[in-house]
Amino acid sequence: MSAARAHTDFDIVVVGGGPNGATVAALLARHGGVPPERVALLAPELDGHDGAPRAAPAGGAGADLRVAAISRASECLLRNAGAWEHLPHERVCAYERMRIWHESAPADGPGTLAFSAAELAEANLGYIIENRALAAAAQLSFRAQGGRVIASRLRSLASDAAAARVGTDGGEYSARLVIGADGARSQVRELLSLAVREHDYRQSAIVANIATSKPHQHTAWQRFLGTGPLALLPLFDGRCSIVWSADSALAEELMKLAPAEFSRRLEAASDGVLGTTTLAGERLSLPLRRATSVTLIGPRAALVGDAAHVIHPLAGQGVNLGFMDAAALCGVLSAGVAEGEDPGAARLLRRYEQQRLTHDTLMSWAMSGFNEVFARGPSPAGWIAARLLALAAVNPLLRRSFARRALGLAGEVPALARRGFAVAPAVSRGREAQC
């Protein structure tokens, strides 16, 4: 193969350099069964024309607005992708407890659903990590394996029996498989003409960082209000990240408030659990919708993460769901390639879809259902929601079952995301990954 041909032909091209895209690329470079240099990451999000990874947040800087709650299963996946070691661990905040309550009950009352790591014999319940740090760590791992990063934007996509042709603003590339990990407005999905089932929640999520007069206690707090759920997530610097999902009209009103008035409204909405709250920077408002692709695959193509499904943020499972897609797809491809199969073969892609489509769709509908039932004020539905939380709070078996499933310690978890699963990289380099 000529040098020019080697430079434009790949086994797999991953489109999207965010947390999901960079992580699936890093995972494939280590465990996908193909040489790392045969995997490319098309990432227009990267800074610079040379494909250098986007910088992780600086050590002394305040926390970014966009953060993710990473489960134990996702931690295992990040370790197996080689990304965990590249995270700025001084900016990673482990949380040890979670408290969930309805606005019709007090935060410290018997109706509050409380989880603790100690009850599960775990060190913590997960981690709050900045999205930018996740993407940067995965990009560093991918490059360390020898993967190729291309800082170009996707322009076209076509395929035939032999390969997919990926047109970018920097040239054309061919691949036996294209993976769309390019977010909720996925170009890959659009170019494949894959239909999407959508639902407008008529809510927006306000994201911001706040300072509080009481310590966050390494606890994730969530209160269900009649207008939508409010989450307060602990950050490494002692502050909290908020995700305040509110009916669109209320969200618009809240975004127009002066910082002091917004802080006062937030303190009331959180029932004062962390004392006085002070807005610590800008606010971001994101319209909320459910979007589920009717299929996860196309000709020589597969979707993962938000490109495949966008869910309500109330349980913080969006990034984790995408990581499980990545683990399942990588497992299927590795097994197929080991048998001499083309990584873009329809048989392999159907196997991936069978593993993930039903699960992803059910999770999407479940989050919608929780939002519809629990985001109710003084009403019969609100009363039922409060009683359901109270029942779960006093049932230790049910409580532990919920917590273990949220951690990714129960249910159908792909092998590369299971705790205790050790695997040497498929293209051996004398290393072993283990969670």
N, C-alpha and C positions, 0 to 999 in steps of 0.2 A: 504493500500500500504506500502510495506517495505521501510526502509530508503534507502537501496541500489537501489531499483527500482525508488524511488522518485528522486534519484540523477542522473539517466540516462535517464529517460523518460520525455519528454516535450510536450507541445501542439505546440509550435513554436520554431524553431531554426533559428536564423538569422546568416548568414555567412558573415563576413566582419566587421571589427571594425573601418572603416574610417567614415567620416562625414555622408554619407548616411546610412551605416549599423548601426552605433551607434544610429542615430536619429530614424530610423524606429523601432529599439528595444525599445528605450525609449518611443516612441509614443504608441507602442503596450502594453507596461507595464502599461501605464496610461489609454488608451482608446481602447484597443483591445478586451475587453470583457472577457479575460481569466485572472486568477490570475497571478500577476507579476512573482511569483516564478516558473511558468510554461513556462516562456519565457527564452531562453538561447541565448547569443551572443557569437558566435564562432569567436574569434578575435586573430589570430596569430600575429597581429601587436602590441599587448600589450607588455609592458615591464614586465619581471619577470614571474615566474612560477605560482604565486598565483592569477593571473587575475587582479592585480591592474591596474587602468586606466593609460594610457599613460599620462605623465605629460603635462599640458598646458605650453606654452612658458613662461619662467621666466620674471618677471616684467621688469628688466633692460636690457634684451637681445634685440638685433635688430630683426626686423620682419623676419619671415620665408619666404622662396622663394615662397611657394605655398599658395596662398590666394584665397578667393572667394568673389564675389560681391553678397551679399545677398539681395533679394528683400523684399518688404513689406509682400508678401504672405509667404515667407520663414521665416521671422521674426515671423509671427503669428504661423506658424507650430512649430518653436523652442520653443515658449512660451507654446504652448499646450503640447509639449513633456517634459516640465520642464527643458529644456537645457539652455534657455536664461539666467536664474538666475545664472547659473554656469560659464558663460563666463567671462573672465578677461576684464571688460568693459573699463579699461584704455588702452587696446590694440585694441579696436574696433574703426574704423574710419568711421563716417557717411559722406556721400558725398551729397552735396546739389545741384550740377549742373553737367551737362554732355554736352560736346561739341564734335561734330562729323563732320569731313570735309574731302574732297577729296584732293589729292595732287595737283590737277590742280587749286585749289582755295586757297586764304589765310585763315589762321585760324580765323582771325577777320573779314572776309568779309561777305557779305550778303548770301553767299551760305552755311554758316556753320549752321548745325542743332544743336540748343541749347535747352536743357531742364533745367528747374529750379524747385526746390521744391516749391518755393513761387507761381509760376504760377498754381500749382496744389493744393495749400493750404495744403501742406504737410510739416512736419518738415524736411524731407530729402528725397532723392531718393533711399536710401538703405545704406548698410554698407559693408566695406571691412574688412573681418575677416580671420585670418589665419586658414587654414584647420586643423592644429593640435589642435587649440583651440576649433574649432567646434566639433571635434571628442571627445576630452577630456571632454567637457561640457556635451555632450550627454551620454557618458559613466558614468559620475558621476550621472546624473539623473536616468539612468537605474538602477544602483546599489542602489541608494537611494529608489527606488520603491520596491526593493527586487528581481530584476532580477538576473539571474546567468550568470556570465562572465566566459568563458572557453578559456584560452590562448593556443589553440591548432590549428594545421593545418588540413584542410580537406584532407582526403585521398580517400574516396569512398562515393558513394551515391546510394542507391537503394530503391525502394518502392514497396509496395503491397497494397491490398485493405484496410488494417488496419492502416499502418503507413509507414513512411520513416525511413530508417536506415542510420545514419550519422556516417561514420567511420573517426576517427581522429588519430593523432599520440599519443593521450592520452587515447584512448578507443573508444567504440562505444556508440552512443546515438540514441534514437528513438524520432520521432516527428510526429505529425499529419500534420505539414506543415513546409517546409524548404523555407526560403527566401534568394535568392542569391543577396547579395549587395556587392560582392567582386571584383568590379572594371572591367575595360575594358577587362582584360584577365581572366574573370570569370571561376573558376573551376566548380562552380555549373552548369553554362551553358554548359561547355564542358562535364561534367559527364551526363547531361541530353541529350546530342547529339542534341542540338538545333542549327539550321542553322542560319548563320549571313550574312547579306548583307553588303559588305565592299567596300570602295572606298578610295584609297590613294590620298591625296591632293597634294602629292609631295611638301609638305611644312614641316617645323619644327617650333615650337614655342620656342623662346628663352625667358626664365624667369629669371629676376634678380631684385635686388633692387638698386635704384640710389638716389643720392643726387642731388638737383637742386639749382641754385642760386636764383630762384624766388619761392615764396611759391606756393604750389599746389592748394590753394584756395578751398579746399574741393571739387574739381572738378575732374570728370573722363574724360579723354581726349582720343579721338580715331581718328587716321588719316589713311585713306585708301590710301595705296601706290600701285604702279603697281606690286610690288612683294609680297604683302600681307598686312594685317592691323597691325597697331601698337597701343597698348593701354597703357596709363599711368594712374595708379590707386593710389589714395591718401592713405597714410599709417598714422598710429597713431603718429609716431615719426617725422612727417614732411617730410619724404622721400616719394618716389613713388615706386610702383611695376610696372615693365613693362612686357607685354606679346607681343613680337615682332614676328609675324607670317611671315615667309619669305620663298621664294622658297628654296628648299633643298640645292642647290649649294651655294646660298648667305648665308644661315644660317650656313653652314659649314665654309665658309670664315669668317663670323663674329665671330664665336666661337674661331677661331685661332688667332684673333687680340689681341694685347696687350691691357690691360685695358684702357690706355689713348686713343688709336686709336679707340677702340670700343666706348668709350664715345663720341668722336668727331663724329663718324658716326651716333650714336644715336641722338645727338643734331641736326644734319642735317635732319635726318629722321623725327624728331618730329617738324620740322620747327621752332625750337628755342622757342616754346611756354612757356617753363619753364626756359629759359636761359641756362646757362652752365650746362651740366649734367656730373656727376661723378659716375662711377661704384662703388657700395658700398659693394663689396663682390664677391662671385662666381656667375657664370652663369650656367644655366641648359638648355639643348636643348631636346625638346620632339617631336618626329615625329608625324605628324597629319594625322588622317584618320577618315573617317566616318564609323561607325559600328552600324547596327541596327539588333537586333534579330528578326527573322521572326515571333516569338511568344513570349509572355511574361510569359508563363506558361508551366508547365510539370506536370507529375504525382506527386501530393502533393507538388508542388513547384511553386514559382513565382519569377520573376526577378524585381529588381528596380535599378534605377541609371545607372551608367556606365556599369553594367552587362547587361543591357537591351539596352542601346543606348549610343554611343559616338558621340558627335557633335563637330563642329568647335568652338573654343573658342572665336570667334570674338565678340559675344554679352555677354559673361560671363554667359550663361544660363545653363551650364552643371549641377552644383550642385543644382540649383533651380529646374530644371526639375526632378532630382532624388527625391528631397523633395516632389514634387507634386505627384510622384508615391507613396511615402510612405504614404501621406495623403489619397490618393484614396484607397490604399490597406487596410489601417487601418479602414477606414470608412466602406468598404465592409465587412471586417471580423467582426467588432463589430456588425453590423446589423445582419449578419448571425448567429453569436454565440448567440445573444439575442433571435433568433428564434429557438434555439436548434440545429443549424447546425454544422457539423464537420468543423473546420477552414480550413482543407485541401480538402474540397469537391470541385469537379470539377465545380459545378454550381457557387460557389462563385468565384473561380479563373477565370472563363470565364467572370463573371460580371466585375471583375477588368480589365481584358484585353480589354473588350469592352470600358471601360472608358478611357484607356490610350494609347493603341497601335496606333490608328490613330493619336492622338494628338502628341505623341512622334515622330512618323515617319514624320509627316508634319513639325515639328520643325527642325528635322534633315535635311530634304531637303531644308527648308527655309534658314538655316545657310549656307548650301552649295551654294545655289543660290546667296545669298548676297556676299559670298566670290568670286564667279565666276564673278559677275557683277561689284562689287565695287573695287576689287583688280586688276584694270587695269590702266595703265598709259596713255600717250597721244595716244589715239586711239578712234574710234567711240564708243566702249563700255565704255571707260573711260569718254568720253564726256557725254554720257547718264547717267552714274552714278552720275556725278557731278550735272547734271540738276535735277535728281530725289531728291538729297539731298537739292538743292536750293528750289525746289517746296515745299518740306515738311517744310523747314525752315520758309517760309513766310505764311504757312497755319496754323493758331493757332489750329483749330479743329483737323487737322491731327496730328499735333505735340503733342497735349495733349492726343490724342487717343493712339499714340505710347507709350508715357510715362506711361500712366495708365496701358497699357497691360504689359509693362516691369516690373512695380511694382507689378503686380499680383492683380490689383484692377479692372480688366475687364476680360471678357471672362469666360470660365468654370473653376472655381477654386474650388477644393475639400473643403468640409465644414471645415475640421480641419485647413485649411490654410486661411480661410476668416477672414477679419478684422471684429470685433464686434461679432464674433461667440464665445459664451461662452459655455463651456461644463465641467461638473464634470467628474472626472476620472471614467471609466466604473466600476472599482472595487473601490468603494467609500472609501476614507480615510479622508473625511472631508475637501478636498481641492477643489478648482475650478480654472481652467485655463481660461484665457481670454486674447485676444489680443485687 
